[in-house]
């Protein structure tokens, strides 16, 4: 990335029934980062999210979209955004949830942090970070998952489970996405593990996590237990030193 010039930045939003949020979120993203392109990866939302984004594209060249056949998982949706960023030669890709839990006012801080690190993590758990609206049970679950991820995957970040992050695209291009195990919420920990394995540097940026404005959360106990299992398997992969990088023959294609 040429740090003396404005980076080519792609903001990715993975959506399922988020039309009400997007109506307010997209203008706010462009208020804080007017030069950013936005890619919406929609899993055939029945609330008309996909059609709404198609209508925006007609008048705003900064809006792009990928429309998928159904709910194929948060992990695969995020990967689709990463691959789009790689194929279209962006410098940075910034991912955030589409429900306003990651306030866009913190996005410029993440972008600025990539001048010093390959991955900038929006963190709830470093000094200055905080969470609004959580009860003790949710705090405990999040803390336990982050401790588990640091233990098994040798991650040093305090916030390993959030999706509010900005990545340098050339480093993401070194990762072989075909080897990823997680399709759901464990993707957030797995991609940090794979970034670590390809030599990425990390910086945590404090932000305030807020409750979603519209709609309901998609996470459930099945997803939580699936995430724990995926991290356990990745811990074994880590001990065995299994490959994470794209093979030279593949990168030359």
C-alpha positions in Angstrom: 0.0 0.0 0.0 1.2 3.5 -0.9 0.9 5.3 2.4 1.4 8.7 0.8 -1.8 8.4 -1.3 -5.4 7.6 -0.4 -5.7 3.8 -0.4 -8.2 2.0 -2.5 -10.6 0.9 0.2 -13.4 -1.6 0.0 -16.0 -1.8 2.8 -17.8 -5.2 3.0 -21.2 -5.8 4.5 -22.6 -9.4 4.8 -26.4 -9.2 5.0 -29.5 -11.2 5.7 -32.6 -9.2 6.3 -30.8 -5.9 6.9 -32.6 -3.5 4.6 -33.8 -1.2 7.4 -30.2 -0.9 8.7 -28.6 -0.4 5.3 -30.9 2.5 4.5 -29.1 4.5 7.3 -25.8 2.7 7.4 -24.6 3.2 3.8 -25.0 7.0 3.9 -23.2 7.1 7.3 -20.3 5.0 5.9 -19.8 7.4 3.1 -20.1 10.3 5.5 -17.0 9.1 7.4 -15.2 7.5 4.4 -16.5 9.2 1.2 -13.8 7.6 -1.0 -14.7 4.0 0.0 -16.4 1.5 -2.2 -19.0 -0.6 -0.5 -19.7 -4.3 -1.4 -22.9 -5.9 0.0 -22.8 -9.7 0.1 -26.5 -10.7 0.5 -27.8 -14.2 1.1 -31.1 -13.9 -0.7 -32.8 -11.8 2.1 -36.6 -12.1 2.0 -36.9 -8.5 3.2 -35.7 -7.1 0.0 -32.2 -6.2 1.0 -30.8 -7.4 -2.3 -33.3 -5.4 -4.4 -32.6 -2.3 -2.4 -28.8 -2.6 -3.0 -29.5 -3.1 -6.7 -31.5 0.2 -6.8 -28.6 2.0 -5.1 -26.1 0.8 -7.7 -28.0 2.5 -10.5 -27.1 6.0 -9.1 -23.9 5.4 -7.1 -20.9 3.8 -8.7 -19.3 3.2 -5.3 -21.9 0.5 -4.5 -21.3 -3.1 -5.5 -23.1 -6.3 -4.6 -22.9 -10.1 -4.6 -26.2 -11.9 -4.5 -26.1 -15.5 -3.2 -28.7 -18.2 -3.5 -29.4 -18.5 0.3 -28.0 -18.5 3.8 -24.5 -20.0 3.0 -22.8 -18.8 6.2 -21.1 -15.6 7.5 -17.7 -17.1 6.9 -18.2 -17.8 3.3 -19.8 -14.4 2.7 -16.8 -12.7 4.3 -14.4 -14.7 2.1 -16.4 -13.7 -1.0 -15.8 -10.1 0.0 -12.1 -10.8 0.5 -11.8 -12.5 -2.9 -13.6 -9.6 -4.5 -11.1 -7.2 -2.9 -8.1 -9.3 -4.1 -9.5 -9.7 -7.7 -10.2 -6.0 -8.0 -6.8 -4.9 -6.6 -8.0 -3.0 -3.5 -5.4 -1.9 -1.0 -7.6 -2.4 2.1 -10.8 -4.2 2.9 -12.8 -3.2 6.0 -15.5 -5.5 7.3 -18.2 -4.5 9.7 -21.6 -5.8 10.7 -24.6 -4.4 8.9 -26.6 -3.7 12.1 -24.9 -0.6 13.5 -23.2 -2.6 16.3 -20.0 -1.3 14.7 -20.5 2.4 14.5 -19.1 3.9 11.3 -17.5 6.8 13.2 -14.7 4.5 14.3 -13.9 3.3 10.7 -11.3 6.1 10.0 -9.4 4.9 13.1 -9.1 1.4 11.7 -8.0 2.6 8.3 -5.3 4.8 9.9 -4.1 1.8 12.0 -3.2 -0.1 8.8 -0.3 2.3 8.3 1.4 0.4 11.2 -0.2 -3.0 10.9 -1.5 -5.6 8.4 -4.7 -6.1 10.4 -6.5 -3.5 12.4 -8.9 -4.9 14.9 -11.8 -3.0 16.3 -11.5 -4.0 19.9 -14.0 -3.9 22.8 -11.4 -5.2 25.3 -8.5 -2.8 25.1 -8.4 0.5 27.1 -10.9 2.9 25.6 -13.1 0.1 24.2 -16.5 -0.7 25.7 -19.8 -2.5 25.2 -23.3 -1.1 25.6 -26.3 -3.1 26.4 -24.9 -6.5 27.4 -25.8 -8.5 30.4 -23.5 -10.7 32.5 -24.2 -13.9 30.5 -23.2 -12.3 27.2 -20.0 -10.8 28.8 -19.1 -14.3 30.2 -19.7 -16.1 26.9 -17.6 -13.5 24.9 -14.8 -13.5 27.4 -14.7 -17.3 27.5 -14.6 -17.6 23.7 -11.8 -15.1 23.4 -9.8 -16.8 26.1 -10.3 -20.2 24.3 -9.2 -18.7 21.0 -6.0 -17.2 22.5 -5.2 -20.4 24.2 -5.7 -22.8 21.2 -4.7 -20.5 18.3 -1.8 -18.6 19.9 -3.5 -15.3 19.3 -2.4 -12.3 21.3 -5.3 -10.0 20.5 -7.7 -9.4 23.3 -10.7 -9.2 20.9 -10.6 -12.2 18.6 -14.3 -12.8 18.1 -15.5 -9.5 16.6 -15.8 -8.9 12.8 -15.0 -5.1 12.9 -11.6 -5.2 11.2 -9.5 -3.7 8.4 -7.0 -5.8 6.5 -4.3 -5.2 4.0 -5.4 -7.0 0.9 -1.9 -8.2 -0.3 -1.6 -10.1 3.0 -5.0 -11.7 2.6 -4.0 -12.8 -0.9 -1.3 -15.0 0.7 -3.9 -17.2 2.5 -5.4 -20.2 0.8 -9.1 -19.7 1.5 -9.9 -23.2 0.3 -8.4 -24.6 3.5 -10.7 -22.6 5.8 -12.8 -24.8 8.1 -15.4 -22.3 9.5 -18.5 -21.3 7.7 -20.2 -19.5 10.6 -19.1 -17.3 13.4 -15.8 -19.2 14.2 -14.5 -17.6 11.0 -13.6 -14.5 12.9 -11.1 -16.4 15.1 -9.9 -18.6 12.2 -9.0 -15.7 9.9 -6.9 -14.1 12.6 -5.1 -17.5 13.1 -4.4 -17.7 9.4 -3.3 -14.1 9.2 -0.9 -14.8 12.1 0.5 -17.9 10.2 1.3 -15.8 7.1 3.2 -13.2 9.2 0.6 -10.5 9.6 1.1 -7.8 12.2 -1.8 -6.7 14.3 -3.1 -3.6 16.1 -6.2 -3.3 18.3 -8.2 0.0 18.0 -10.7 0.7 20.8 -14.3 1.3 19.8 -17.8 1.2 21.5 -19.9 -1.8 20.6 -23.6 -0.9 20.4 -26.7 -3.0 20.1 -28.3 -3.5 16.7 -30.8 -0.9 15.6 -33.2 -3.1 13.7 -33.9 -6.8 13.3 -32.6 -9.7 15.4 -29.3 -11.4 16.0 -28.5 -14.5 13.9 -26.2 -16.1 16.5 -27.5 -19.0 18.5 -26.2 -21.8 20.8 -25.7 -24.2 17.8 -23.4 -21.6 16.2 -21.6 -21.1 19.5 -20.8 -24.8 20.0 -19.8 -25.1 16.4 -17.3 -22.3 16.9 -15.8 -24.0 19.9 -15.4 -27.2 17.9 -13.8 -25.5 14.9 -11.3 -23.7 17.2 -10.4 -27.0 18.8 -9.7 -28.6 15.4 -7.7 -25.5 14.4 -5.6 -25.9 17.5 -4.7 -29.3 16.4 -3.9 -28.0 12.9 -1.6 -25.4 14.6 0.3 -28.1 16.5 0.7 -30.1 13.3 1.8 -27.0 11.3 -0.7 -27.6 8.6 -0.4 -25.4 5.5 -2.3 -22.1 5.3 -0.6 -20.3 2.4 -1.4 -20.3 -1.3 1.0 -22.7 -3.1 3.4 -20.9 -5.5 1.9 -22.8 -8.4 -1.6 -21.5 -7.5 -0.5 -17.9 -7.0 1.1 -17.8 -10.4 -2.2 -18.6 -12.1 
